[in-house]
Amino acid sequence: MAILVRPRLLAALAPTFLGCLLLQVTAGAGIPEKAFNLTWISTDFKTILEWQPKPTNYTYTVQISDRSRNWKNKCFSTTDTECDLTDEIVKDVTWAYEAKVLSVPRRNSVHGDGDQLVIHGEEPPFTNAPKFLPYRDTNLGQPVIQQFEQDGRKLKVVVKDSLTLVRKNGTFLTLRQVFGKDLGYIITYRKGSSTGKKTNITNTNEFSIDVEEGVSYCFFVQAMIFSRKTNQNSPGSSTVCTEQWKSFLGETLIIVGAVVLLATIFIIVLSISLCKRRKNRAGQKGKNTPSRLA
């Protein structure tokens, strides 16, 4: 029995049918999907561009622009869905970088010539990433409390300025050297036996806290960039208490003292052993030497 299809229904179904058919033909022909969901992942200027989807019959090539508006190829013909662009963005962390991900079919002949990537004379499909300004957009890593120094009722808390991948004259710079006075720290502290908390802010890496003698205090800190309106603070550091620090210093001094003592004993024993060997050799040499007759 024949099934009758109304003309209007057929007209409505036609675009859907043709779309599915076109999708199958496209997949069979190896035409790549454009990358999507391009995202910058950056902490203390270590910067990676991520995207989707995982490629099937094509590869990706990333391009990033420099201050001269030239495009440089990175992660050429990769099947990964991420690309480390740290080496490029640390050249100038105050520049807003542009990047794009090109989707290149495997079957096409591809050649990269300097700043250009060509497929049979045409640029492959690509997707632009959001602009990325490292100074503004990189996340701050978790800071570390470096040491305590107490003098009477004053306690100095020193925070370690994290090392970055930004270089100058071949040397890696700290956050302080990159941001200067724009970098600050927020410290939160309490007495070891209390839940009441206080905070303090500094644009250096040192705090001077009024404390009671003989009382333990606990601290954690966050780094912050004063000029930022968003993405301003880092995660909080691990909480460290003064009693833990004193215990740690004491254990460290004991360990160092024990190592020094063992090293000294070893050197003394070795020296005595070498002296005895030399004396024994000298004695044997004297016995083996024939005496001369007058």
Backbone hydrogen bonds in HBPLUS format (Angstrom, degrees):
<---DONOR---> <-ACCEPTOR-->    atom                        ^
c    i                          cat <-CA-CA->   ^        H-A-AA   ^      H-
h    n   atom  resd res      DA  || num        DHA   H-A  angle D-A-AA Bond
n    s   type  num  typ     dist DA aas  dist angle  dist       angle   num
A0010-LEU N   A0006-ARG O   3.02 MM   4  6.28 159.2  2.06 155.3 161.7     1
A0011-ALA N   A0007-PRO O   2.91 MM   4  6.12 153.8  1.98 146.7 154.0     2
A0012-ALA N   A0008-ARG O   2.97 MM   4  6.23 144.6  2.10 140.9 150.6     3
A0013-LEU N   A0009-LEU O   2.94 MM   4  6.20 149.4  2.04 148.3 156.2     4
A0014-ALA N   A0010-LEU O   2.99 MM   4  6.02 135.6  2.19 143.8 154.5     5
A0017-PHE N   A0013-LEU O   3.01 MM   4  6.20 166.7  2.03 161.7 165.7     6
A0018-LEU N   A0014-ALA O   2.87 MM   4  6.04 166.3  1.89 160.3 164.1     7
A0019-GLY N   A0015-PRO O   2.83 MM   4  5.94 148.4  1.93 142.5 151.5     8
A0020-CYS N   A0016-THR O   3.03 MM   4  6.30 160.7  2.06 151.4 155.3     9
A0021-LEU N   A0017-PHE O   2.96 MM   4  6.18 160.5  2.00 148.3 154.3    10
A0022-LEU N   A0018-LEU O   2.80 MM   4  5.93 156.3  1.86 144.7 151.5    11
A0023-LEU N   A0019-GLY O   2.92 MM   4  6.11 150.3  2.01 144.4 152.5    12
A0024-GLN N   A0020-CYS O   3.02 MM   4  6.30 154.9  2.08 147.9 153.8    13
A0025-VAL N   A0021-LEU O   2.96 MM   4  6.22 159.9  2.00 149.7 155.4    14
A0026-THR N   A0022-LEU O   2.83 MM   4  5.96 155.8  1.89 145.9 153.0    15
A0027-ALA N   A0023-LEU O   2.96 MM   4  6.15 162.0  1.99 146.1 150.6    16
A0028-GLY N   A0024-GLN O   2.93 MM   4  6.09 157.9  1.98 145.9 152.5    17
A0029-ALA N   A0025-VAL O   2.84 MM   4  6.00 141.8  1.99 142.7 153.3    18
A0031-ILE N   A0026-THR O   3.26 MM   5  5.64 156.4  2.31 160.4 157.6    19
A0030-GLY N   A0027-ALA O   3.22 MM   3  5.28 154.3  2.28  99.8 107.6    20
A0036-PHE N   A0052-GLN O   2.75 MM  16  5.38 162.4  1.78 150.5 155.2    21
A0052-GLN N   A0036-PHE O   2.93 MM  16  5.38 154.2  2.00 160.3 165.1    22
A0039-THR N   A0050-GLU O   2.80 MM  11  5.17 160.9  1.83 148.0 153.0    23
A0050-GLU N   A0039-THR O   2.81 MM  11  5.17 170.9  1.82 156.1 159.2    24
A0041-ILE N   A0048-ILE O   2.79 MM   7  5.17 165.9  1.81 163.3 167.4    25
A0048-ILE N   A0041-ILE O   2.82 MM   7  5.17 163.2  1.85 148.8 154.6    26
A0139-ASN N   A0042-SER O   2.88 MM  97  5.86 164.6  1.91 129.7 131.7    27
A0043-THR N   A0046-LYS O   3.05 MM   3  5.30 149.4  2.14 140.2 145.5    28
A0046-LYS N   A0043-THR O   2.98 MM   3  5.30 165.0  2.00 123.0 123.8    29
A0044-ASP N   A0139-ASN O   2.79 MM  95  6.08 163.2  1.82 177.2 171.4    30
A0085-LEU N   A0047-THR O   2.96 MM  38  5.74 145.0  2.09 144.6 155.6    31
A0049-LEU N   A0083-CYS O   2.90 MM  34  5.28 165.5  1.92 152.7 152.1    32
A0083-CYS N   A0049-LEU O   2.86 MM  34  5.28 142.0  2.00 143.9 155.8    33
A0051-TRP N   A0081-THR O   3.06 MM  30  5.45 150.2  2.15 149.4 146.0    34
A0106-ARG N   A0057-ASN O   3.16 MM  49  5.98 173.5  2.17 138.5 136.5    35
A0059-THR N   A0104-VAL O   2.82 MM  45  5.21 158.7  1.86 147.6 151.1    36
A0104-VAL N   A0059-THR O   2.78 MM  45  5.21 175.1  1.78 160.0 161.4    37
A0060-TYR N   A0078-THR O   2.78 MM  18  5.16 168.2  1.79 151.2 155.4    38
A0078-THR N   A0060-TYR O   2.77 MM  18  5.16 152.5  1.84 158.1 154.1    39
A0061-THR N   A0102-LEU O   3.06 MM  41  5.18 147.6  2.17 138.0 145.6    40
A0102-LEU N   A0061-THR O   2.81 MM  41  5.18 177.0  1.81 160.7 159.8    41
A0062-VAL N   A0074-LYS O   2.98 MM  12  5.07 152.1  2.06 170.3 164.8    42
A0074-LYS N   A0062-VAL O   2.67 MM  12  5.07 158.4  1.71 158.3 157.9    43
A0063-GLN N   A0100-LYS O   2.93 MM  37  5.40 163.3  1.95 159.5 163.6    44
A0100-LYS N   A0063-GLN O   2.90 MM  37  5.40 149.1  1.99 151.1 158.2    45
A0064-ILE N   A0072-LYS O   3.06 MM   8  5.39 151.8  2.14 140.0 147.1    46
A0072-LYS N   A0064-ILE O   2.88 MM   8  5.39 159.3  1.92 142.4 148.4    47
A0065-SER N   A0098-GLU O   2.92 MM  33  5.47 161.7  1.95 157.3 160.7    48
A0066-ASP N   A0070-ASN O   3.03 MM   4  5.64 138.2  2.21 144.0 156.7    49
A0069-ARG N   A0066-ASP O   2.94 MM   3  5.26 159.2  1.98 117.6 120.3    50
A0088-GLU N   A0085-LEU O   3.09 MM   3  5.54 137.9  2.27 108.9 120.1    51
A0089-ILE N   A0085-LEU O   3.15 MM   4  6.46 167.6  2.16 160.7 163.6    52
A0090-VAL N   A0086-THR O   3.07 MM   4  6.05 154.7  2.13 162.2 165.0    53
A0091-LYS N   A0088-GLU O   3.28 MM   3  5.75 160.1  2.32 109.7 115.7    54
A0095-TRP N   A0092-ASP O   3.33 MM   3  5.78 166.7  2.35 115.9 117.1    55
A0135-TYR N   A0093-VAL O   2.82 MM  42  5.33 142.8  1.96 166.5 155.4    56
A0097-TYR N   A0132-PHE O   2.77 MM  35  5.10 157.9  1.82 146.7 138.9    57
A0132-PHE N   A0097-TYR O   2.93 MM  35  5.10 160.3  1.97 143.3 149.9    58
A0129-ALA N   A0099-ALA O   2.82 MM  30  5.41 173.0  1.83 150.6 148.4    59
A0101-VAL N   A0127-THR O   2.95 MM  26  5.42 155.2  2.01 149.4 154.0    60
A0127-THR N   A0101-VAL O   3.04 MM  26  5.42 144.9  2.17 135.0 145.0    61
A0103-SER N   A0125-PRO O   2.85 MM  22  5.58 165.5  1.87 161.6 165.2    62
A0108-ASN N   A0105-PRO O   3.39 MM   3  5.72 152.0  2.47 104.9 112.1    63
A0111-HIS N   A0118-VAL O   3.41 MM   7  5.84 161.4  2.44 155.2 160.6    64
A0118-VAL N   A0111-HIS O   3.18 MM   7  5.84 173.5  2.18 159.4 159.8    65
A0113-ASP N   A0116-GLN O   2.86 MM   3  5.18 150.9  1.94 141.7 151.1    66
A0116-GLN N   A0113-ASP O   3.08 MM   3  5.18 171.7  2.08 119.8 121.4    67
A0119-ILE N   A0122-GLU O   2.79 MM   3  5.12 157.2  1.84 139.6 147.5    68
A0122-GLU N   A0119-ILE O   2.90 MM   3  5.12 163.6  1.92 112.8 118.3    69
A0136-ARG N   A0133-LEU O   3.00 MM   3  5.53 131.2  2.25 116.1 128.4    70
A0137-ASP N   A0133-LEU O   2.76 MM   4  5.64 160.1  1.80 160.8 166.2    71
A0138-THR N   A0134-PRO O   3.06 MM   4  5.17 166.1  2.08 133.4 135.4    72
A0160-LYS N   A0144-VAL O   2.92 MM  16  5.64 170.9  1.92 174.4 177.3    73
A0146-GLN N   A0158-VAL O   2.70 MM  12  5.46 142.7  1.84 143.9 155.9    74
A0147-GLN N   A0158-VAL O   3.34 MM  11  5.31 155.3  2.40 133.2 137.1    75
A0158-VAL N   A0147-GLN O   2.95 MM  11  5.31 174.0  1.96 161.8 161.9    76
A0149-GLU N   A0156-LYS O   2.87 MM   7  4.99 143.9  2.00 142.0 150.1    77
A0156-LYS N   A0149-GLU O   2.72 MM   7  4.99 177.6  1.72 151.0 150.2    78
A0151-ASP N   A0154-LYS O   2.80 MM   3  5.29 167.7  1.82 164.1 168.4    79
A0154-LYS N   A0151-ASP O   3.13 MM   3  5.29 162.3  2.17 120.4 125.0    80
A0211-VAL N   A0153-ARG O   2.91 MM  58  5.10 169.6  1.92 140.8 143.9    81
A0155-LEU N   A0209-ILE O   2.87 MM  54  5.10 160.5  1.90 148.8 155.3    82
A0209-ILE N   A0155-LEU O   2.86 MM  54  5.10 175.2  1.87 147.5 148.4    83
A0157-VAL N   A0207-PHE O   2.93 MM  50  5.06 155.4  1.99 136.9 145.0    84
A0207-PHE N   A0157-VAL O   2.89 MM  50  5.06 152.4  1.97 143.9 152.6    85
A0159-VAL N   A0205-ASN O   2.82 MM  46  5.12 173.1  1.82 159.1 160.8    86
A0175-LEU N   A0162-SER O   2.84 MM  13  5.72 145.7  1.96 162.2 172.4    87
A0164-THR N   A0173-LEU O   2.81 MM   9  5.70 162.3  1.84 155.6 159.8    88
A0173-LEU N   A0166-VAL O   2.77 MM   7  5.64 159.1  1.81 170.7 173.0    89
A0168-LYS N   A0171-THR O   2.86 MM   3  5.28 153.0  1.93 141.8 149.1    90
A0171-THR N   A0168-LYS O   3.00 MM   3  5.28 164.5  2.03 112.3 117.3    91
A0177-GLN N   A0174-THR O   3.09 MM   3  5.16 119.6  2.47  96.5 110.9    92
A0178-VAL N   A0174-THR O   3.11 MM   4  6.46 138.6  2.29 144.7 156.2    93
A0178-VAL N   A0175-LEU O   3.15 MM   3  5.11 128.7  2.43  93.7 107.3    94
A0179-PHE N   A0175-LEU O   2.81 MM   4  5.94 179.0  1.81 164.6 164.5    95
A0180-GLY N   A0176-ARG O   2.71 MM   4  4.91 142.0  1.85 128.7 138.9    96
A0182-ASP N   A0179-PHE O   3.12 MM   3  5.30 152.5  2.20 131.4 129.7    97
A0183-LEU N   A0180-GLY O   3.19 MM   3  5.97 169.5  2.20 120.0 123.2    98
A0226-PHE N   A0182-ASP O   2.96 MM  44  5.42 152.9  2.03 153.3 157.9    99
A0184-GLY N   A0224-MET O   2.84 MM  40  5.19 166.8  1.86 155.5 157.4   100
A0224-MET N   A0184-GLY O   2.86 MM  40  5.19 144.9  1.98 146.2 142.5   101
A0185-TYR N   A0202-THR O   2.92 MM  17  5.56 153.3  1.99 154.6 162.6   102
A0202-THR N   A0185-TYR O   3.07 MM  17  5.56 153.7  2.14 152.4 160.4   103
A0186-ILE N   A0222-GLN O   2.82 MM  36  5.20 159.2  1.86 152.4 159.6   104
A0222-GLN N   A0186-ILE O   2.92 MM  36  5.20 145.3  2.04 142.1 153.1   105
A0187-ILE N   A0200-ASN O   2.81 MM  13  5.27 166.5  1.83 157.9 162.2   106
A0200-ASN N   A0187-ILE O   2.93 MM  13  5.27 140.4  2.09 144.7 154.0   107
A0188-THR N   A0220-PHE O   2.93 MM  32  5.57 168.0  1.95 170.0 174.1   108
A0220-PHE N   A0188-THR O   3.03 MM  32  5.57 144.4  2.16 152.4 162.5   109
A0189-TYR N   A0198-LYS O   2.89 MM   9  5.48 159.0  1.94 152.7 159.7   110
A0198-LYS N   A0189-TYR O   2.92 MM   9  5.48 154.6  1.99 154.8 163.1   111
A0190-ARG N   A0218-CYS O   3.08 MM  28  5.53 144.9  2.21 147.7 157.3   112
A0218-CYS N   A0190-ARG O   2.86 MM  28  5.53 164.0  1.89 162.0 167.5   113
A0194-SER N   A0191-LYS O   2.99 MM   3  5.11 169.4  2.00 115.6 118.1   114
A0192-GLY N   A0216-SER O   2.71 MM  24  5.18 166.3  1.73 141.9 137.4   115
A0215-VAL N   A0212-GLU O   3.37 MM   3  5.72 150.5  2.46 132.5 129.1   116
A0242-THR N   A0217-TYR O   2.82 MM  25  5.61 154.0  1.89 157.5 165.6   117
A0219-PHE N   A0240-VAL O   2.84 MM  21  5.42 162.0  1.87 145.6 150.2   118
A0240-VAL N   A0219-PHE O   2.88 MM  21  5.42 158.2  1.93 156.0 160.6   119
A0237-SER N   A0221-VAL O   2.83 MM  16  5.40 149.9  1.92 151.3 161.5   120
A0234-SER N   A0223-ALA O   2.86 MM  11  5.16 149.7  1.96 150.6 150.1   121
A0225-ILE N   A0232-GLN O   3.07 MM   7  5.38 144.7  2.19 138.5 149.2   122
A0228-ARG N   A0225-ILE O   3.27 MM   3  5.79 159.4  2.32 114.8 120.7   123
A0245-TRP N   A0241-CYS O   2.98 MM   4  6.32 152.6  2.06 149.5 158.1   124
A0246-LYS N   A0242-THR O   2.87 MM   4  6.16 159.5  1.91 152.0 156.5   125
A0247-SER N   A0243-GLU O   2.95 MM   4  6.13 160.2  1.98 146.2 151.9   126
A0248-PHE N   A0244-GLN O   2.78 MM   4  5.98 152.8  1.86 144.8 153.1   127
A0249-LEU N   A0245-TRP O   2.79 MM   4  6.07 160.8  1.83 153.1 157.9   128
A0250-GLY N   A0246-LYS O   2.85 MM   4  6.05 158.8  1.90 147.0 153.3   129
A0251-GLU N   A0247-SER O   2.91 MM   4  6.14 164.3  1.94 150.7 154.4   130
A0252-THR N   A0248-PHE O   2.85 MM   4  6.04 154.9  1.91 146.5 154.3   131
A0253-LEU N   A0249-LEU O   2.85 MM   4  6.08 160.8  1.88 152.6 157.0   132
A0254-ILE N   A0250-GLY O   2.96 MM   4  6.20 157.0  2.01 148.6 155.2   133
A0255-ILE N   A0251-GLU O   2.92 MM   4  6.13 162.0  1.95 149.7 154.3   134
A0256-VAL N   A0252-THR O   2.84 MM   4  6.05 167.4  1.85 153.9 157.6   135
A0257-GLY N   A0253-LEU O   2.81 MM   4  5.89 160.4  1.85 146.0 152.2   136
A0258-ALA N   A0254-ILE O   2.88 MM   4  6.07 155.4  1.94 146.8 153.5   137
A0259-VAL N   A0255-ILE O   2.94 MM   4  6.19 158.3  1.99 151.0 156.8   138
A0260-VAL N   A0256-VAL O   2.92 MM   4  6.17 163.8  1.95 152.9 157.3   139
A0261-LEU N   A0257-GLY O   2.89 MM   4  6.07 160.4  1.93 148.5 154.1   140
A0262-LEU N   A0258-ALA O   2.93 MM   4  6.13 167.0  1.95 151.1 154.3   141
A0263-ALA N   A0259-VAL O   2.91 MM   4  6.07 157.8  1.96 148.6 155.3   142
A0264-THR N   A0260-VAL O   2.89 MM   4  6.10 154.1  1.95 147.9 155.0   143
A0265-ILE N   A0261-LEU O   2.93 MM   4  6.22 163.6  1.96 155.4 159.2   144
A0266-PHE N   A0262-LEU O   2.93 MM   4  6.08 159.1  1.97 146.9 153.0   145
A0267-ILE N   A0263-ALA O   2.98 MM   4  6.20 156.8  2.04 145.8 151.8   146
A0268-ILE N   A0264-THR O   2.97 MM   4  6.24 159.4  2.01 151.2 156.7   147
A0269-VAL N   A0265-ILE O   2.92 MM   4  6.13 171.6  1.93 157.3 159.1   148
A0270-LEU N   A0266-PHE O   2.88 MM   4  6.01 160.6  1.92 148.1 154.2   149
A0271-SER N   A0267-ILE O   2.89 MM   4  6.03 155.1  1.95 145.3 152.2   150
A0272-ILE N   A0268-ILE O   2.96 MM   4  6.23 162.0  1.99 154.3 158.5   151
A0273-SER N   A0269-VAL O   2.94 MM   4  6.12 161.1  1.97 149.3 154.9   152
A0274-LEU N   A0270-LEU O   2.95 MM   4  6.17 158.6  2.00 148.8 154.2   153
A0275-CYS N   A0271-SER O   2.96 MM   4  6.19 156.1  2.02 148.1 154.8   154
A0276-LYS N   A0272-ILE O   2.97 MM   4  6.24 159.6  2.01 151.9 156.8   155
A0277-ARG N   A0273-SER O   3.06 MM   4  6.30 158.2  2.11 147.5 153.3   156
A0278-ARG N   A0274-LEU O   3.00 MM   4  6.24 156.6  2.06 147.6 153.7   157
A0279-LYS N   A0275-CYS O   2.98 MM   4  6.28 159.5  2.03 150.8 156.0   158
A0280-ASN N   A0276-LYS O   2.90 MM   4  6.12 161.5  1.93 152.0 157.1   159
A0281-ARG N   A0277-ARG O   2.91 MM   4  6.10 161.0  1.94 148.8 154.0   160
A0282-ALA N   A0278-ARG O   2.89 MM   4  6.08 154.2  1.96 146.0 153.6   161
A0283-GLY N   A0279-LYS O   2.86 MM   4  6.10 154.9  1.92 149.3 156.1   162
A0284-GLN N   A0280-ASN O   2.94 MM   4  6.18 164.7  1.96 152.4 156.1   163
A0285-LYS N   A0281-ARG O   2.97 MM   4  6.08 152.7  2.04 143.9 151.5   164
A0286-GLY N   A0282-ALA O   3.00 MM   4  6.24 147.1  2.11 141.6 150.1   165
A0287-LYS N   A0283-GLY O   3.06 MM   4  6.39 153.3  2.13 149.5 156.2   166
A0288-ASN N   A0284-GLN O   3.06 MM   4  6.23 153.4  2.13 145.4 152.5   167
